[in-house]
Amino acid sequence: MTNSADEPVGPRPTIFVEKQTYRMRRIMDAARLVPLLGVVLFAIPLLWPRGPDMGIMTSRTILYLFGVWVVLILVTMRLSYVLRSLPPADRSTDRGGAL
């Protein structure tokens, strides 16, 4: 087996990410998924049964939608608070590139 001069010999080095950096990236990922979660939760009433005998009252649907709206606001507030607490050096924008 031949090795070129560019290939390292031996085991590949492990990529170590600090615990703080890892957590912040996961929180940023969660913040990116909140709109998708909102779309899914707002679409759930479309799956509820319809008809005079099987239907769910409109008032319950409206309460559900406002409840989801409030929960999304609270989740977004919490995530923004955690992300705002980052030190200035760690606030680099993560564009999904190499480490």
C-alpha positions as CSV (number, residue, x, y, z in Angstrom):
1,M,0.0,0.0,0.0
2,T,1.4,3.4,-1.0
3,N,1.1,6.6,1.0
4,S,1.5,9.9,-0.6
5,A,3.2,12.7,1.1
6,D,-0.1,14.5,1.8
7,E,-1.7,11.7,3.7
8,P,-1.0,11.5,7.4
9,V,0.3,8.2,8.6
10,G,-1.3,6.6,11.7
11,P,-4.8,7.1,13.2
12,R,-6.8,10.1,12.4
13,P,-6.8,12.8,15.0
14,T,-10.1,13.3,16.8
15,I,-11.9,16.6,16.5
16,F,-12.5,18.0,19.9
17,V,-15.1,20.7,20.4
18,E,-15.4,22.4,23.8
19,K,-18.5,21.6,25.8
20,Q,-19.6,25.3,25.8
21,T,-19.1,25.6,22.0
22,Y,-21.0,22.4,21.4
23,R,-24.0,23.5,23.6
24,M,-24.2,26.9,21.9
25,R,-24.2,25.3,18.4
26,R,-27.0,22.9,19.5
27,I,-29.0,25.9,20.9
28,M,-28.5,27.7,17.6
29,D,-29.7,24.6,15.8
30,A,-32.8,24.5,18.1
31,A,-33.4,28.2,17.3
32,R,-33.4,27.4,13.6
33,L,-35.9,24.6,14.1
34,V,-38.5,26.7,16.0
35,P,-40.2,28.0,12.8
36,L,-40.5,24.4,11.5
37,L,-42.0,23.3,14.8
38,G,-44.4,26.2,14.6
39,V,-45.6,25.1,11.1
40,V,-46.1,21.6,12.3
41,L,-48.0,22.6,15.4
42,F,-50.2,25.0,13.5
43,A,-51.0,22.4,10.9
44,I,-52.3,19.8,13.5
45,P,-55.8,21.2,13.6
46,L,-56.1,20.4,9.9
47,L,-55.9,16.7,10.8
48,W,-58.7,16.9,13.3
49,P,-62.0,15.2,12.3
50,R,-64.6,17.3,10.7
51,G,-68.4,17.1,10.5
52,P,-71.3,18.0,12.7
53,D,-71.0,14.8,14.9
54,M,-67.2,14.3,14.9
55,G,-65.9,17.9,14.8
56,I,-64.1,19.7,17.5
57,M,-65.5,23.0,18.6
58,T,-64.1,26.1,17.0
59,S,-63.4,27.7,20.4
60,R,-61.1,24.8,21.3
61,T,-59.3,25.1,18.0
62,I,-58.7,28.8,18.6
63,L,-57.5,28.2,22.2
64,Y,-55.1,25.6,20.8
65,L,-53.7,28.0,18.2
66,F,-53.2,30.8,20.7
67,G,-51.7,28.3,23.2
68,V,-49.2,27.1,20.5
69,W,-48.5,30.8,19.7
70,V,-47.7,31.6,23.3
71,V,-45.5,28.5,23.7
72,L,-43.5,29.4,20.6
73,I,-43.0,32.9,21.9
74,L,-41.8,31.6,25.2
75,V,-39.4,29.1,23.6
76,T,-38.0,31.8,21.3
77,M,-37.6,34.1,24.2
78,R,-35.7,31.5,26.2
79,L,-33.5,30.6,23.3
80,S,-32.7,34.2,22.5
81,Y,-31.8,34.8,26.2
82,V,-29.4,31.9,26.2
83,L,-27.8,32.9,22.9
84,R,-27.5,36.5,24.1
85,S,-25.6,35.4,27.1
86,L,-22.7,34.2,24.9
87,P,-19.4,35.9,25.4
88,P,-18.5,38.2,22.4
89,A,-15.7,35.9,21.2
90,D,-18.1,33.0,20.8
91,R,-20.7,34.9,18.8
92,S,-19.2,34.1,15.5
93,T,-21.8,33.2,12.9
94,D,-22.0,29.5,12.2
95,R,-22.6,28.9,8.5
96,G,-22.2,25.2,8.6
97,G,-18.6,25.3,7.3
98,A,-15.6,23.4,8.5
99,L,-14.4,23.8,12.1
